[in-house]
Amino acid sequence: MANPLPNERQIYEKIEKQNIIIPPLVWELINHHIRNDLYMINLIIGSVVLDGEPLSAENAKKVLSHTNSIGTFLDKLCKLTQTE
């Protein structure tokens, strides 16, 4: 994780203690959007690492597209679900 939260452990403890649940429909969206994009990023980067070749501009654009897709999805999900 690039920038872990300083209170991340406490957040997880609060989730556990308060039995905070994410609805299955939200998990379905998260799994579909984020996991699919991460899978594609892993395929691209994994093939670069295994082949020992530099990352091509075409594949770099694909990685950026997938990371942008994750960001767009998270922005939309936050907008629709945050109460604060």
Secondary structure, 3 states (H helix, E strand, C coil): CCCCCCCHHHHHHHHHHCCCCCCHHHHHHHHHHHHHHHHHHHHHHHHHHHHCCCCCHHHHHHHHHHHHHHHHHHHHHHHHHCCC
